[in-house]
Amino acid sequence: MLHPDTVAVTAGRPHGPGDPLNVPLTPASTYRAGGVVYGREGNPSWTALEEAVGALEGGHATAFASGLAATASVLDTLPVGAVVVAHRGPYHGVGEQLAERSHRGQIQLRSVDLCDLSAAAAAVPGADLVWAETPSNPMVDVTDVAGLANLTHRAGARLVVDSTFASPMLQQPLLLGADVVVHSGTKLIGGHSDLLLGLVLAGDRAWAERFEQHRHDNGAVPGALETFLALRGLRTLPVRLSRMQESAAVLADRLAGHPAVTRVRYPGRDDHPGHAVAAQQMSGFGSMLSFDTIGDAATADAVTDALRIVVHATSLGGVETLAERRARYPAESDRGTPPTLIRLSVGLEHPADLWADLAQALDGVLHNG
């Protein structure tokens, strides 16, 4: 069995004599009769990316135009009135989709702390679907996937895991018992802040075909260029992520010791409530962390405004380090995100430069406060 680092480089490539080393970009909407009929049905770049991510996850991958298009494809498989149990405070785009479907009466939504398996056990009876996110965005909560899968299946439900923060390199939820995995390929998989893409992975081929049909019928197809770029990004994900999570660990420890920081959330730290679970189910602790500043929202805003190397922007997983006060979005505040929480996506800059930038911004609020 090949190491995932090797799979990320070798999967999804042509193998015939005289074939190009990489699947060429094919910007086509129309094909001659006898194979793929129309561009909404398939593209060589889609196929190559899906093969590679599927090999890493141990399932069947379907690419979509965005992470939220991928989310919708999963939720749209549910019958009217289905009961969905979701982790409290999910990624706000997912939360909006769940809330809207609940408001329209399409689903019955139960929000619960899925990190607490006893609370999960009380919530899942009668459910059709359980939606977990681990590590979660932006609170970096860690859910025991194997334990939750056991509870979910005993209740006759299916488990979906959003594994975007971990990527296929650090966590394979299908192998831990999940039925479906969702990724925002925009983030770590693409890795260069230049594309929008989503992926759904199913352990069961029949379920994968349902997602493929949904993509076809609803037109949520990815672009040929986007999938081409995402596959190119995947090739370097092992080495990118290795450097990024090394830096994240350094920054998490230094942030924890700064007097302008009241809390650090990073699974690699012993004081993280999910540290033991993360160490068991992940092969690394990732490049994402969040921290709370002293003071109020204005204090946290002053920190992000003072950054010079770290970019104040949304999104995550790219080569550049990004910071954002997530509660600046009303939906985040409504879901319990602390007003002073800053999400940090650690990139490839030298960690000494990143820390110097963060330290000067944090020092500034101490001196000006």
KOLMI-289153 format. One record per residue (C-alpha): residue number from 1; x, y, z. Coordinates in steps of 0.02 Angstrom, whole numbers, padded with zeros to 5 digits, always signed. Layout:
N
<pt num="NUM" X="X" Y="Y" Z="Z"/>
...
***
This chain:
369
<pt num="1" X="+00000" Y="+00000" Z="+00000"/>
<pt num="2" X="+00072" Y="+00169" Z="-00052"/>
<pt num="3" X="+00098" Y="+00309" Z="+00071"/>
<pt num="4" X="-00028" Y="+00453" Z="+00050"/>
<pt num="5" X="+00114" Y="+00570" Z="+00002"/>
<pt num="6" X="+00149" Y="+00456" Z="-00146"/>
<pt num="7" X="-00035" Y="+00436" Z="-00190"/>
<pt num="8" X="-00057" Y="+00625" Z="-00197"/>
<pt num="9" X="+00079" Y="+00632" Z="-00330"/>
<pt num="10" X="+00039" Y="+00475" Z="-00431"/>
<pt num="11" X="-00150" Y="+00453" Z="-00432"/>
<pt num="12" X="-00255" Y="+00520" Z="-00575"/>
<pt num="13" X="-00118" Y="+00517" Z="-00706"/>
<pt num="14" X="-00122" Y="+00442" Z="-00882"/>
<pt num="15" X="-00031" Y="+00276" Z="-00896"/>
<pt num="16" X="-00025" Y="+00232" Z="-01082"/>
<pt num="17" X="+00129" Y="+00237" Z="-01192"/>
<pt num="18" X="+00154" Y="+00411" Z="-01262"/>
<pt num="19" X="+00027" Y="+00488" Z="-01143"/>
<pt num="20" X="+00068" Y="+00657" Z="-01067"/>
<pt num="21" X="+00127" Y="+00649" Z="-00887"/>
<pt num="22" X="-00021" Y="+00756" Z="-00833"/>
<pt num="23" X="-00200" Y="+00753" Z="-00895"/>
<pt num="24" X="-00209" Y="+00902" Z="-01013"/>
<pt num="25" X="-00332" Y="+01044" Z="-00985"/>
<pt num="26" X="-00485" Y="+01010" Z="-01095"/>
<pt num="27" X="-00595" Y="+01165" Z="-01111"/>
<pt num="28" X="-00737" Y="+01080" Z="-01204"/>
<pt num="29" X="-00926" Y="+01093" Z="-01193"/>
<pt num="30" X="-00966" Y="+00982" Z="-01341"/>
<pt num="31" X="-00902" Y="+00810" Z="-01391"/>
<pt num="32" X="-00921" Y="+00701" Z="-01544"/>
<pt num="33" X="-01053" Y="+00565" Z="-01528"/>
<pt num="34" X="-00998" Y="+00400" Z="-01456"/>
<pt num="35" X="-00934" Y="+00447" Z="-01283"/>
<pt num="36" X="-00969" Y="+00593" Z="-01168"/>
<pt num="37" X="-01114" Y="+00686" Z="-01249"/>
<pt num="38" X="-01102" Y="+00859" Z="-01170"/>
<pt num="39" X="-00989" Y="+00958" Z="-01054"/>
<pt num="40" X="-01110" Y="+00941" Z="-00909"/>
<pt num="41" X="-01079" Y="+00754" Z="-00909"/>
<pt num="42" X="-00893" Y="+00746" Z="-00891"/>
<pt num="43" X="-00719" Y="+00813" Z="-00922"/>
<pt num="44" X="-00548" Y="+00729" Z="-00915"/>
<pt num="45" X="-00492" Y="+00853" Z="-00781"/>
<pt num="46" X="-00640" Y="+00807" Z="-00671"/>
<pt num="47" X="-00604" Y="+00623" Z="-00690"/>
<pt num="48" X="-00420" Y="+00641" Z="-00646"/>
<pt num="49" X="-00454" Y="+00746" Z="-00491"/>
<pt num="50" X="-00592" Y="+00630" Z="-00432"/>
<pt num="51" X="-00480" Y="+00479" Z="-00454"/>
<pt num="52" X="-00340" Y="+00558" Z="-00354"/>
<pt num="53" X="-00447" Y="+00621" Z="-00209"/>
<pt num="54" X="-00545" Y="+00459" Z="-00206"/>
<pt num="55" X="-00383" Y="+00361" Z="-00191"/>
<pt num="56" X="-00330" Y="+00467" Z="-00042"/>
<pt num="57" X="-00499" Y="+00455" Z="+00046"/>
<pt num="58" X="-00538" Y="+00274" Z="+00005"/>
<pt num="59" X="-00701" Y="+00314" Z="-00085"/>
<pt num="60" X="-00786" Y="+00379" Z="-00241"/>
<pt num="61" X="-00766" Y="+00566" Z="-00271"/>
<pt num="62" X="-00879" Y="+00687" Z="-00363"/>
<pt num="63" X="-00819" Y="+00864" Z="-00399"/>
<pt num="64" X="-00936" Y="+01015" Z="-00391"/>
<pt num="65" X="-00927" Y="+01199" Z="-00434"/>
<pt num="66" X="-00901" Y="+01248" Z="-00251"/>
<pt num="67" X="-00901" Y="+01180" Z="-00076"/>
<pt num="68" X="-01079" Y="+01241" Z="-00049"/>
<pt num="69" X="-01135" Y="+01159" Z="-00211"/>
<pt num="70" X="-01063" Y="+00998" Z="-00140"/>
<pt num="71" X="-01157" Y="+01027" Z="+00023"/>
<pt num="72" X="-01320" Y="+01056" Z="-00070"/>
<pt num="73" X="-01298" Y="+00894" Z="-00166"/>
<pt num="74" X="-01295" Y="+00798" Z="-00002"/>
<pt num="75" X="-01440" Y="+00889" Z="+00080"/>
<pt num="76" X="-01546" Y="+00875" Z="-00077"/>
<pt num="77" X="-01544" Y="+00685" Z="-00062"/>
<pt num="78" X="-01652" Y="+00700" Z="+00094"/>
<pt num="79" X="-01840" Y="+00674" Z="+00088"/>
<pt num="80" X="-01955" Y="+00814" Z="+00145"/>
<pt num="81" X="-01968" Y="+00813" Z="+00334"/>
<pt num="82" X="-01803" Y="+00723" Z="+00362"/>
<pt num="83" X="-01721" Y="+00747" Z="+00531"/>
<pt num="84" X="-01544" Y="+00817" Z="+00522"/>
<pt num="85" X="-01430" Y="+00823" Z="+00673"/>
<pt num="86" X="-01291" Y="+00950" Z="+00647"/>
<pt num="87" X="-01145" Y="+01010" Z="+00751"/>
<pt num="88" X="-01181" Y="+01174" Z="+00836"/>
<pt num="89" X="-01106" Y="+01322" Z="+00746"/>
<pt num="90" X="-01055" Y="+01242" Z="+00580"/>
<pt num="91" X="-00967" Y="+01336" Z="+00442"/>
<pt num="92" X="-01085" Y="+01481" Z="+00410"/>
<pt num="93" X="-01123" Y="+01433" Z="+00229"/>
<pt num="94" X="-01177" Y="+01259" Z="+00285"/>
<pt num="95" X="-01272" Y="+01336" Z="+00429"/>
<pt num="96" X="-01367" Y="+01448" Z="+00309"/>
<pt num="97" X="-01416" Y="+01300" Z="+00200"/>
<pt num="98" X="-01476" Y="+01202" Z="+00351"/>
<pt num="99" X="-01571" Y="+01349" Z="+00423"/>
<pt num="100" X="-01655" Y="+01390" Z="+00257"/>
<pt num="101" X="-01712" Y="+01210" Z="+00232"/>
<pt num="102" X="-01776" Y="+01205" Z="+00410"/>
<pt num="103" X="-01869" Y="+01370" Z="+00387"/>
<pt num="104" X="-01955" Y="+01303" Z="+00231"/>
<pt num="105" X="-02004" Y="+01142" Z="+00320"/>
<pt num="106" X="-01895" Y="+01032" Z="+00212"/>
<pt num="107" X="-01798" Y="+00966" Z="+00361"/>
<pt num="108" X="-01811" Y="+00959" Z="+00549"/>
<pt num="109" X="-01648" Y="+01025" Z="+00619"/>
<pt num="110" X="-01570" Y="+00976" Z="+00785"/>
<pt num="111" X="-01413" Y="+01071" Z="+00835"/>
<pt num="112" X="-01302" Y="+00987" Z="+00963"/>
<pt num="113" X="-01123" Y="+00979" Z="+01022"/>
<pt num="114" X="-01067" Y="+00825" Z="+00927"/>
<pt num="115" X="-00900" Y="+00827" Z="+01019"/>
<pt num="116" X="-01001" Y="+00766" Z="+01168"/>
<pt num="117" X="-01047" Y="+00587" Z="+01120"/>
<pt num="118" X="-01175" Y="+00576" Z="+01260"/>
<pt num="119" X="-01264" Y="+00729" Z="+01191"/>
<pt num="120" X="-01250" Y="+00655" Z="+01016"/>
<pt num="121" X="-01324" Y="+00491" Z="+01077"/>
<pt num="122" X="-01475" Y="+00584" Z="+01144"/>
<pt num="123" X="-01499" Y="+00680" Z="+00982"/>
<pt num="124" X="-01479" Y="+00549" Z="+00845"/>
<pt num="125" X="-01630" Y="+00433" Z="+00877"/>
<pt num="126" X="-01752" Y="+00461" Z="+00736"/>
<pt num="127" X="-01626" Y="+00557" Z="+00631"/>
<pt num="128" X="-01598" Y="+00529" Z="+00446"/>
<pt num="129" X="-01432" Y="+00619" Z="+00432"/>
<pt num="130" X="-01296" Y="+00677" Z="+00551"/>
<pt num="131" X="-01184" Y="+00819" Z="+00489"/>
<pt num="132" X="-01017" Y="+00836" Z="+00577"/>
<pt num="133" X="-00871" Y="+00952" Z="+00544"/>
<pt num="134" X="-00702" Y="+00909" Z="+00615"/>
<pt num="135" X="-00598" Y="+01007" Z="+00647"/>
<pt num="136" X="-00737" Y="+01136" Z="+00642"/>
<pt num="137" X="-00737" Y="+01310" Z="+00568"/>
<pt num="138" X="-00696" Y="+01427" Z="+00656"/>
<pt num="139" X="-00698" Y="+01352" Z="+00832"/>
<pt num="140" X="-00581" Y="+01208" Z="+00786"/>
<pt num="141" X="-00687" Y="+01082" Z="+00881"/>
<pt num="142" X="-00639" Y="+00900" Z="+00859"/>
<pt num="143" X="-00770" Y="+00763" Z="+00844"/>
<pt num="144" X="-00736" Y="+00577" Z="+00871"/>
<pt num="145" X="-00785" Y="+00514" Z="+00697"/>
<pt num="146" X="-00778" Y="+00329" Z="+00738"/>
<pt num="147" X="-00880" Y="+00351" Z="+00897"/>
<pt num="148" X="-01007" Y="+00461" Z="+00810"/>
<pt num="149" X="-01020" Y="+00341" Z="+00663"/>
<pt num="150" X="-01062" Y="+00200" Z="+00783"/>
<pt num="151" X="-01200" Y="+00302" Z="+00865"/>
<pt num="152" X="-01267" Y="+00362" Z="+00698"/>
<pt num="153" X="-01277" Y="+00191" Z="+00619"/>
<pt num="154" X="-01358" Y="+00114" Z="+00772"/>
<pt num="155" X="-01494" Y="+00246" Z="+00751"/>
<pt num="156" X="-01515" Y="+00200" Z="+00567"/>
<pt num="157" X="-01447" Y="+00367" Z="+00505"/>
<pt num="158" X="-01303" Y="+00414" Z="+00389"/>
<pt num="159" X="-01151" Y="+00514" Z="+00442"/>
<pt num="160" X="-01080" Y="+00656" Z="+00338"/>
<pt num="161" X="-00912" Y="+00733" Z="+00388"/>
<pt num="162" X="-00848" Y="+00899" Z="+00325"/>
<pt num="163" X="-00661" Y="+00868" Z="+00329"/>
<pt num="164" X="-00602" Y="+01028" Z="+00245"/>
<pt num="165" X="-00488" Y="+01084" Z="+00388"/>
<pt num="166" X="-00398" Y="+00916" Z="+00388"/>
<pt num="167" X="-00394" Y="+00882" Z="+00201"/>
<pt num="168" X="-00375" Y="+00704" Z="+00136"/>
<pt num="169" X="-00193" Y="+00705" Z="+00193"/>
<pt num="170" X="-00230" Y="+00711" Z="+00380"/>
<pt num="171" X="-00397" Y="+00623" Z="+00400"/>
<pt num="172" X="-00499" Y="+00491" Z="+00307"/>
<pt num="173" X="-00673" Y="+00491" Z="+00384"/>
<pt num="174" X="-00738" Y="+00354" Z="+00269"/>
<pt num="175" X="-00611" Y="+00235" Z="+00343"/>
<pt num="176" X="-00672" Y="+00288" Z="+00517"/>
<pt num="177" X="-00851" Y="+00242" Z="+00477"/>
<pt num="178" X="-00926" Y="+00398" Z="+00396"/>
<pt num="179" X="-01041" Y="+00372" Z="+00247"/>
<pt num="180" X="-01003" Y="+00534" Z="+00155"/>
<pt num="181" X="-00861" Y="+00661" Z="+00162"/>
<pt num="182" X="-00869" Y="+00840" Z="+00100"/>
<pt num="183" X="-00723" Y="+00953" Z="+00057"/>
<pt num="184" X="-00709" Y="+01132" Z="+00001"/>
<pt num="185" X="-00576" Y="+01102" Z="-00130"/>
<pt num="186" X="-00558" Y="+01291" Z="-00137"/>
<pt num="187" X="-00456" Y="+01279" Z="+00021"/>
<pt num="188" X="-00311" Y="+01161" Z="+00058"/>
<pt num="189" X="-00332" Y="+01049" Z="-00094"/>
<pt num="190" X="-00321" Y="+01192" Z="-00219"/>
<pt num="191" X="-00204" Y="+01282" Z="-00102"/>
<pt num="192" X="-00168" Y="+01440" Z="-00201"/>
<pt num="193" X="-00323" Y="+01550" Z="-00177"/>
<pt num="194" X="-00364" Y="+01545" Z="-00362"/>
<pt num="195" X="-00514" Y="+01429" Z="-00383"/>
<pt num="196" X="-00685" Y="+01378" Z="-00315"/>
<pt num="197" X="-00719" Y="+01192" Z="-00301"/>
<pt num="198" X="-00812" Y="+01065" Z="-00195"/>
<pt num="199" X="-00796" Y="+00877" Z="-00175"/>
<pt num="200" X="-00912" Y="+00743" Z="-00107"/>
<pt num="201" X="-00846" Y="+00570" Z="-00070"/>
<pt num="202" X="-00952" Y="+00416" Z="-00039"/>
<pt num="203" X="-00898" Y="+00246" Z="+00018"/>
<pt num="204" X="-01043" Y="+00168" Z="-00076"/>
<pt num="205" X="-01040" Y="+00177" Z="-00266"/>
<pt num="206" X="-01229" Y="+00192" Z="-00277"/>
<pt num="207" X="-01224" Y="+00349" Z="-00170"/>
<pt num="208" X="-01086" Y="+00421" Z="-00278"/>
<pt num="209" X="-01196" Y="+00396" Z="-00430"/>
<pt num="210" X="-01335" Y="+00495" Z="-00344"/>
<pt num="211" X="-01215" Y="+00641" Z="-00320"/>
<pt num="212" X="-01157" Y="+00630" Z="-00500"/>
<pt num="213" X="-01338" Y="+00634" Z="-00559"/>
<pt num="214" X="-01375" Y="+00783" Z="-00446"/>
<pt num="215" X="-01226" Y="+00875" Z="-00519"/>
<pt num="216" X="-01285" Y="+00839" Z="-00696"/>
<pt num="217" X="-01467" Y="+00884" Z="-00667"/>
<pt num="218" X="-01433" Y="+01043" Z="-00567"/>
<pt num="219" X="-01287" Y="+01105" Z="-00670"/>
<pt num="220" X="-01170" Y="+01122" Z="-00520"/>
<pt num="221" X="-01022" Y="+01068" Z="-00626"/>
<pt num="222" X="-00844" Y="+01124" Z="-00594"/>
<pt num="223" X="-00744" Y="+01211" Z="-00729"/>
<pt num="224" X="-00611" Y="+01118" Z="-00824"/>
<pt num="225" X="-00481" Y="+01247" Z="-00772"/>
<pt num="226" X="-00532" Y="+01239" Z="-00589"/>
<pt num="227" X="-00516" Y="+01050" Z="-00580"/>
<pt num="228" X="-00352" Y="+01056" Z="-00676"/>
<pt num="229" X="-00283" Y="+01182" Z="-00550"/>
<pt num="230" X="-00352" Y="+01086" Z="-00400"/>
<pt num="231" X="-00265" Y="+00928" Z="-00457"/>
<pt num="232" X="-00103" Y="+01024" Z="-00479"/>
<pt num="233" X="-00127" Y="+01092" Z="-00303"/>
<pt num="234" X="-00157" Y="+00918" Z="-00235"/>
<pt num="235" X="+00012" Y="+00861" Z="-00300"/>
<pt num="236" X="+00102" Y="+00977" Z="-00178"/>
<pt num="237" X="-00023" Y="+00963" Z="-00034"/>
<pt num="238" X="+00085" Y="+00842" Z="+00069"/>
<pt num="239" X="+00236" Y="+00956" Z="+00073"/>
<pt num="240" X="+00135" Y="+01116" Z="+00089"/>
<pt num="241" X="+00032" Y="+01050" Z="+00233"/>
<pt num="242" X="+00184" Y="+00980" Z="+00322"/>
<pt num="243" X="+00267" Y="+01151" Z="+00327"/>
<pt num="244" X="+00106" Y="+01242" Z="+00367"/>
<pt num="245" X="+00061" Y="+01134" Z="+00516"/>
<pt num="246" X="+00238" Y="+01145" Z="+00585"/>
<pt num="247" X="+00220" Y="+01333" Z="+00583"/>
<pt num="248" X="+00044" Y="+01324" Z="+00655"/>
<pt num="249" X="+00108" Y="+01228" Z="+00806"/>
<pt num="250" X="+00244" Y="+01357" Z="+00837"/>
<pt num="251" X="+00123" Y="+01503" Z="+00821"/>
<pt num="252" X="-00009" Y="+01420" Z="+00931"/>
<pt num="253" X="+00116" Y="+01401" Z="+01073"/>
<pt num="254" X="+00180" Y="+01579" Z="+01056"/>
<pt num="255" X="+00005" Y="+01652" Z="+01046"/>
<pt num="256" X="-00041" Y="+01558" Z="+01204"/>
<pt num="257" X="+00098" Y="+01649" Z="+01296"/>
<pt num="258" X="+00054" Y="+01824" Z="+01237"/>
<pt num="259" X="-00036" Y="+01935" Z="+01365"/>
<pt num="260" X="-00156" Y="+02003" Z="+01233"/>
<pt num="261" X="-00222" Y="+01827" Z="+01197"/>
<pt num="262" X="-00348" Y="+01746" Z="+01313"/>
<pt num="263" X="-00371" Y="+01578" Z="+01225"/>
<pt num="264" X="-00294" Y="+01476" Z="+01085"/>
<pt num="265" X="-00388" Y="+01338" Z="+00995"/>
<pt num="266" X="-00269" Y="+01216" Z="+00909"/>
<pt num="267" X="-00289" Y="+01025" Z="+00916"/>
<pt num="268" X="-00102" Y="+01001" Z="+00931"/>
<pt num="269" X="-00097" Y="+01081" Z="+01103"/>
<pt num="270" X="-00122" Y="+00975" Z="+01258"/>
<pt num="271" X="-00249" Y="+01099" Z="+01325"/>
<pt num="272" X="-00366" Y="+01076" Z="+01177"/>
<pt num="273" X="-00518" Y="+00973" Z="+01232"/>
<pt num="274" X="-00507" Y="+00867" Z="+01075"/>
<pt num="275" X="-00319" Y="+00840" Z="+01077"/>
<pt num="276" X="-00326" Y="+00655" Z="+01118"/>
<pt num="277" X="-00460" Y="+00620" Z="+00987"/>
<pt num="278" X="-00365" Y="+00720" Z="+00855"/>
<pt num="279" X="-00205" Y="+00625" Z="+00894"/>
<pt num="280" X="-00298" Y="+00461" Z="+00867"/>
<pt num="281" X="-00395" Y="+00498" Z="+00708"/>
<pt num="282" X="-00281" Y="+00623" Z="+00619"/>
<pt num="283" X="-00105" Y="+00601" Z="+00555"/>
<pt num="284" X="-00065" Y="+00783" Z="+00597"/>
<pt num="285" X="-00148" Y="+00930" Z="+00682"/>
<pt num="286" X="-00167" Y="+01041" Z="+00532"/>
<pt num="287" X="-00134" Y="+01220" Z="+00484"/>
<pt num="288" X="-00290" Y="+01301" Z="+00558"/>
<pt num="289" X="-00306" Y="+01381" Z="+00728"/>
<pt num="290" X="-00404" Y="+01519" Z="+00810"/>
<pt num="291" X="-00369" Y="+01633" Z="+00957"/>
<pt num="292" X="-00466" Y="+01757" Z="+01063"/>
<pt num="293" X="-00395" Y="+01927" Z="+01105"/>
<pt num="294" X="-00421" Y="+02030" Z="+01261"/>
<pt num="295" X="-00550" Y="+02168" Z="+01256"/>
<pt num="296" X="-00693" Y="+02172" Z="+01133"/>
<pt num="297" X="-00726" Y="+02161" Z="+00947"/>
<pt num="298" X="-00640" Y="+02328" Z="+00918"/>
<pt num="299" X="-00483" Y="+02259" Z="+01000"/>
<pt num="300" X="-00481" Y="+02108" Z="+00885"/>
<pt num="301" X="-00513" Y="+02220" Z="+00735"/>
<pt num="302" X="-00365" Y="+02326" Z="+00785"/>
<pt num="303" X="-00256" Y="+02170" Z="+00784"/>
<pt num="304" X="-00309" Y="+02118" Z="+00609"/>
<pt num="305" X="-00292" Y="+02297" Z="+00545"/>
<pt num="306" X="-00114" Y="+02307" Z="+00610"/>
<pt num="307" X="-00053" Y="+02150" Z="+00521"/>
<pt num="308" X="+00076" Y="+02179" Z="+00383"/>
<pt num="309" X="+00126" Y="+02006" Z="+00320"/>
<pt num="310" X="-00026" Y="+01908" Z="+00375"/>
<pt num="311" X="-00169" Y="+01955" Z="+00259"/>
<pt num="312" X="-00336" Y="+02010" Z="+00331"/>
<pt num="313" X="-00453" Y="+01910" Z="+00219"/>
<pt num="314" X="-00579" Y="+01770" Z="+00219"/>
<pt num="315" X="-00550" Y="+01592" Z="+00156"/>
<pt num="316" X="-00409" Y="+01478" Z="+00210"/>
<pt num="317" X="-00287" Y="+01343" Z="+00157"/>
<pt num="318" X="-00183" Y="+01444" Z="+00035"/>
<pt num="319" X="+00004" Y="+01473" Z="+00031"/>
<pt num="320" X="-00022" Y="+01643" Z="+00112"/>
<pt num="321" X="-00066" Y="+01663" Z="+00295"/>
<pt num="322" X="-00240" Y="+01737" Z="+00321"/>
<pt num="323" X="-00323" Y="+01807" Z="+00477"/>
<pt num="324" X="-00504" Y="+01854" Z="+00502"/>
<pt num="325" X="-00617" Y="+01904" Z="+00646"/>
<pt num="326" X="-00757" Y="+01786" Z="+00605"/>
<pt num="327" X="-00892" Y="+01866" Z="+00711"/>
<pt num="328" X="-00891" Y="+02017" Z="+00596"/>
<pt num="329" X="-01022" Y="+01915" Z="+00503"/>
<pt num="330" X="-01190" Y="+01921" Z="+00595"/>
<pt num="331" X="-01223" Y="+01737" Z="+00560"/>
<pt num="332" X="-01063" Y="+01690" Z="+00652"/>
<pt num="333" X="-01114" Y="+01790" Z="+00806"/>
<pt num="334" X="-01284" Y="+01707" Z="+00803"/>
<pt num="335" X="-01200" Y="+01536" Z="+00810"/>
<pt num="336" X="-01094" Y="+01578" Z="+00960"/>
<pt num="337" X="-00929" Y="+01631" Z="+00884"/>
<pt num="338" X="-00843" Y="+01744" Z="+01014"/>
<pt num="339" X="-00830" Y="+01926" Z="+00958"/>
<pt num="340" X="-00641" Y="+01928" Z="+00985"/>
<pt num="341" X="-00603" Y="+01763" Z="+00897"/>
<pt num="342" X="-00477" Y="+01777" Z="+00755"/>
<pt num="343" X="-00462" Y="+01628" Z="+00638"/>
<pt num="344" X="-00286" Y="+01601" Z="+00574"/>
<pt num="345" X="-00247" Y="+01500" Z="+00418"/>
<pt num="346" X="-00060" Y="+01472" Z="+00424"/>
<pt num="347" X="+00030" Y="+01478" Z="+00257"/>
<pt num="348" X="+00207" Y="+01452" Z="+00194"/>
<pt num="349" X="+00294" Y="+01610" Z="+00253"/>
<pt num="350" X="+00436" Y="+01586" Z="+00375"/>
<pt num="351" X="+00365" Y="+01561" Z="+00550"/>
<pt num="352" X="+00484" Y="+01689" Z="+00625"/>
<pt num="353" X="+00415" Y="+01823" Z="+00510"/>
<pt num="354" X="+00237" Y="+01771" Z="+00546"/>
<pt num="355" X="+00264" Y="+01778" Z="+00732"/>
<pt num="356" X="+00350" Y="+01948" Z="+00722"/>
<pt num="357" X="+00198" Y="+02014" Z="+00628"/>
<pt num="358" X="+00071" Y="+01940" Z="+00748"/>
<pt num="359" X="+00171" Y="+01997" Z="+00899"/>
<pt num="360" X="+00183" Y="+02178" Z="+00841"/>
<pt num="361" X="-00004" Y="+02182" Z="+00808"/>
<pt num="362" X="-00044" Y="+02109" Z="+00979"/>
<pt num="363" X="+00083" Y="+02220" Z="+01066"/>
<pt num="364" X="-00003" Y="+02368" Z="+00987"/>
<pt num="365" X="-00169" Y="+02336" Z="+01071"/>
<pt num="366" X="-00082" Y="+02318" Z="+01239"/>
<pt num="367" X="+00009" Y="+02484" Z="+01220"/>
<pt num="368" X="-00142" Y="+02575" Z="+01150"/>
<pt num="369" X="-00266" Y="+02500" Z="+01272"/>
***
